[in-house]
Amino acid sequence: MRAEAVSTPHTYHGEGVIWHNDWGNGHAALRYVDMLAGDVLELQDDGDVRRFHVGDVAAALRPRLGGGAIVATERGFALTRSADFDDIERIDDLWPADHEPRTRFNDGGCSPDGSFYMGSMAYDQSEGAASMWRLDPNHMPSHVFGDVTISNGLCWSPDGTLAYYNDTPTRTIQVFDWNPEDGLVNPRPFVRLEDGIGYPDGLTVDAEGGVWTALFGGSAVRRYDAAGELSEIVEVGPSQVTCPAFGGINLDTLYITTSRENLPDDAEPEAGALFACTPGVIGLPTLPYGG
């Protein structure tokens, strides 16, 4: 299967694509980030893209229960109740700007209890320098675990008892048990990726429990069934594939972001575009932030 571009190239480092049926006043849309530009993007029906600037970094976003959105910025969070990001409220940074090595949020997702889990990475990709954080629905942050290098992908199983996660350099999709009392516990390998196919980046889970992971440097998205067996490969033109998510009213289209970070100007002309395909399964509704 091959994904086709549904936009022109327009991001430097596209990431974090999600669909939601109500961003505010019933507004349904596909949104994602141009991370290092600090922008939230929204795909329009005609293929154009709207931009909303939220900070120096826009690492990931999720809808809020009751409308609006929460965005993980470089070291904190921005919240809005508006579909147009015109009433942003900010939550204080979780660590100081002069922390060494310099670290930023990178990727995350919301759990069934409405918490927003966000992982980080060092700008210089220092091994073990990053962490996983949790922002509860009362806007209270807490440190979950450390010894992370490049935190990517966090998405829950259809029944909400498992969470899938990538620490990219490990080439391993991990799975955690999850419950509201204990949070993320019992991490273990779900799939170990073979060398030479790229690195696991963003991921999503479909309604059958299949785990779809982007392969950064691998020009593809792979699906592994709930038992961890490879069941589908989606080819994508650019090499730096960053995040998949199901969208559309019926959640039957797989959208895929790409990046042109660190590529020469004349390389990979479609890098930075948004791609899509129809893989024959449907996704799960995006879990919202509860605060």
Legacy VTK file of the C-alpha trace (Angstrom):
# vtk DataFile Version 3.0
C-alpha trace
ASCII
DATASET POLYDATA
POINTS 291 float
0.000 0.000 0.000
1.206 3.505 -0.772
0.171 6.826 0.763
-0.257 9.843 -1.505
0.335 13.512 -0.745
-2.818 15.463 0.150
-1.001 18.793 0.508
1.991 20.597 -0.865
5.132 20.583 1.320
4.516 23.161 4.047
6.206 21.987 7.261
9.827 21.897 8.344
9.144 19.255 10.991
5.550 18.063 10.687
4.399 15.937 13.610
1.577 14.925 15.924
-1.369 14.551 13.553
-4.807 13.911 15.132
-8.486 14.173 14.192
-11.227 15.454 16.503
-14.923 16.065 15.909
-15.253 19.116 18.182
-12.386 21.545 18.614
-14.978 24.137 19.658
-18.537 24.932 18.531
-18.768 21.579 16.756
-15.737 22.285 14.565
-14.303 18.986 13.261
-10.819 19.022 11.769
-7.473 17.328 11.258
-4.748 19.114 13.183
-1.002 18.606 13.567
2.087 20.661 14.369
5.017 22.258 12.601
6.958 21.578 15.762
10.024 23.788 15.585
8.059 26.679 14.064
5.791 26.628 17.130
2.652 26.317 15.001
-0.515 24.237 15.166
-1.784 23.472 11.655
-5.274 22.625 10.419
-5.963 20.982 7.065
-8.775 22.650 5.117
-11.170 20.881 2.753
-9.466 22.460 -0.282
-6.013 21.284 0.807
-4.940 24.653 2.181
-3.565 24.839 5.709
-4.358 27.265 8.547
-1.616 28.113 11.050
-1.947 29.081 14.702
1.264 30.195 16.425
1.488 29.071 20.061
5.158 29.409 21.067
8.757 28.672 20.182
7.883 24.967 20.046
4.550 23.210 19.477
5.366 19.612 20.369
1.943 17.950 20.433
-1.707 18.830 20.886
-4.853 17.146 22.115
-8.490 18.253 22.306
-9.921 19.356 25.640
-13.047 17.872 27.126
-15.758 20.430 26.420
-13.987 22.005 23.445
-10.686 23.668 22.704
-7.177 22.241 22.840
-4.069 21.774 24.935
-0.636 22.128 23.327
2.659 20.987 24.803
5.145 23.780 24.153
8.904 23.709 24.730
8.772 23.120 28.502
5.141 23.792 29.445
1.594 23.817 28.141
-0.813 26.201 26.408
-4.586 25.810 26.713
-7.467 27.299 24.750
-11.244 26.984 24.644
-11.375 28.600 21.216
-11.206 26.820 17.872
-9.014 29.728 16.723
-6.466 29.797 19.597
-7.368 33.399 20.469
-7.630 32.926 24.263
-4.440 31.056 25.199
-3.745 30.366 28.884
-0.285 29.104 29.792
0.898 26.634 32.417
4.311 27.367 33.922
7.373 25.646 32.495
8.160 22.321 34.157
11.942 22.839 34.138
14.194 25.894 33.731
15.426 27.190 30.397
19.056 26.801 31.498
18.669 23.111 32.342
21.576 21.162 30.839
21.354 19.528 28.427
18.696 21.787 26.889
15.525 19.764 26.720
12.101 20.174 25.130
8.836 18.301 24.941
8.561 16.040 21.905
5.470 13.784 21.854
2.695 12.377 24.001
-0.975 11.576 24.377
-3.939 11.509 26.727
-4.917 8.554 28.889
-8.489 7.335 29.499
-8.666 9.308 32.771
-8.029 12.595 30.944
-4.367 13.059 31.896
-1.907 14.375 29.304
1.330 12.363 29.263
4.188 14.162 27.500
7.688 12.892 26.845
10.747 15.007 26.161
14.136 14.892 24.437
17.386 16.830 24.623
18.128 19.117 21.684
21.450 17.337 21.280
19.747 13.935 21.732
21.827 13.126 24.832
21.213 9.539 25.836
18.946 9.136 28.867
18.570 12.888 29.439
14.806 13.095 28.885
11.682 12.121 30.823
7.985 11.352 30.747
5.691 13.841 32.487
1.991 13.788 33.370
-0.371 16.760 33.552
-3.506 15.739 35.444
-6.965 17.211 34.704
-6.429 19.746 37.519
-3.379 21.135 35.682
-0.963 19.588 38.193
2.258 18.213 36.642
4.254 15.243 37.907
7.358 13.382 36.782
6.557 9.803 35.680
9.914 8.299 34.692
13.312 9.297 33.338
16.199 7.714 31.433
14.549 8.485 28.077
16.427 9.657 24.985
13.829 10.600 22.314
10.285 10.159 23.603
7.785 9.429 20.851
4.339 8.025 20.377
1.968 7.273 23.222
-1.398 5.749 22.467
-3.804 3.454 24.291
-5.398 0.132 23.331
-9.132 0.000 22.529
-9.976 -1.171 26.070
-7.679 1.406 27.678
-5.589 -1.094 29.635
-2.416 -0.930 27.504
-0.303 1.993 26.289
2.207 1.804 23.423
5.331 3.951 23.426
8.542 4.578 21.466
11.905 5.696 22.802
13.158 6.102 19.255
16.868 5.104 19.445
15.991 1.781 21.105
14.251 0.601 17.890
11.651 -0.954 20.191
7.922 -0.353 20.553
7.213 -0.750 24.252
3.896 -1.597 25.881
2.834 -0.583 29.387
-0.040 -1.740 31.517
-2.180 1.236 32.536
-4.870 1.877 35.131
-6.128 5.102 36.759
-4.619 4.292 40.154
-1.096 3.279 39.122
-0.704 4.941 35.722
1.917 3.508 33.362
3.435 0.339 34.845
5.189 -2.864 33.781
6.982 -1.681 30.607
8.109 -4.441 28.255
9.013 -4.887 24.581
6.072 -5.217 22.193
8.041 -5.244 18.918
11.779 -4.967 18.285
12.386 -3.438 14.851
15.113 -4.869 12.687
18.062 -2.714 11.648
17.880 -0.819 8.381
14.150 -0.014 8.259
14.221 3.327 10.081
13.459 4.329 13.652
10.064 4.184 15.399
8.569 7.667 15.725
4.918 8.610 16.298
2.278 5.910 16.557
-1.460 5.299 16.678
-3.747 2.378 17.504
-6.734 1.250 15.430
-10.093 -0.141 16.555
-8.837 -3.718 16.156
-5.872 -3.083 18.459
-3.341 -2.792 15.634
-0.375 -0.515 16.325
0.771 1.741 13.475
4.219 3.296 13.858
5.947 5.822 11.627
9.483 4.894 10.584
11.745 7.947 10.624
14.382 7.381 7.964
12.416 4.433 6.604
9.865 5.976 4.178
7.059 3.922 5.698
4.446 3.283 8.351
4.156 -0.257 9.699
1.172 -1.929 11.346
1.645 -4.644 13.951
-1.389 -6.588 15.131
-2.240 -6.943 18.811
0.046 -9.987 19.015
2.997 -7.984 17.653
3.011 -9.550 14.182
3.692 -7.353 11.138
0.450 -7.081 9.145
0.787 -4.023 6.861
3.395 -1.691 5.386
2.396 1.718 4.010
5.025 3.253 1.747
5.537 7.018 1.944
7.668 9.022 -0.502
9.795 11.094 1.897
12.229 9.271 4.148
11.480 11.142 7.382
8.027 9.839 8.280
6.959 11.159 11.673
3.400 10.347 12.762
0.271 8.461 11.619
-3.321 8.998 12.789
-6.786 8.056 11.605
-9.061 10.890 10.587
-12.190 11.915 8.763
-15.695 11.669 10.190
-15.583 7.866 9.877
-11.949 7.581 11.059
-11.154 5.494 7.990
-8.334 7.577 6.463
-4.767 7.203 7.725
-3.020 10.583 7.669
0.769 10.753 7.894
3.071 13.688 8.644
6.593 14.049 7.266
9.643 16.182 8.009
12.388 17.884 6.061
14.481 18.690 9.135
18.212 18.582 8.263
17.553 17.688 4.606
19.342 19.619 1.834
17.095 22.190 0.151
17.021 20.258 -3.123
16.397 16.818 -1.578
13.073 14.968 -1.343
10.716 17.589 -2.822
7.628 16.109 -1.099
9.189 16.134 2.387
7.089 18.279 4.709
3.819 17.380 2.986
0.876 15.548 4.546
0.091 12.089 3.171
-2.946 9.802 3.360
-4.263 6.366 2.442
-7.298 4.181 3.192
-6.016 0.984 4.820
-9.331 -0.809 5.366
-9.532 -0.469 9.159
-10.814 2.396 11.278
-9.141 4.298 14.057
-10.148 5.183 17.595
-11.479 8.581 18.680
-8.741 10.808 20.083
-8.761 10.742 23.878
-9.181 14.320 25.195
-7.474 16.158 28.007
-9.862 16.316 30.948
-8.947 19.774 32.238
LINES 1 292
291 0 1 2 3 4 5 6 7 8 9 10 11 12 13 14 15 16 17 18 19 20 21 22 23 24 25 26 27 28 29 30 31 32 33 34 35 36 37 38 39 40 41 42 43 44 45 46 47 48 49 50 51 52 53 54 55 56 57 58 59 60 61 62 63 64 65 66 67 68 69 70 71 72 73 74 75 76 77 78 79 80 81 82 83 84 85 86 87 88 89 90 91 92 93 94 95 96 97 98 99 100 101 102 103 104 105 106 107 108 109 110 111 112 113 114 115 116 117 118 119 120 121 122 123 124 125 126 127 128 129 130 131 132 133 134 135 136 137 138 139 140 141 142 143 144 145 146 147 148 149 150 151 152 153 154 155 156 157 158 159 160 161 162 163 164 165 166 167 168 169 170 171 172 173 174 175 176 177 178 179 180 181 182 183 184 185 186 187 188 189 190 191 192 193 194 195 196 197 198 199 200 201 202 203 204 205 206 207 208 209 210 211 212 213 214 215 216 217 218 219 220 221 222 223 224 225 226 227 228 229 230 231 232 233 234 235 236 237 238 239 240 241 242 243 244 245 246 247 248 249 250 251 252 253 254 255 256 257 258 259 260 261 262 263 264 265 266 267 268 269 270 271 272 273 274 275 276 277 278 279 280 281 282 283 284 285 286 287 288 289 290
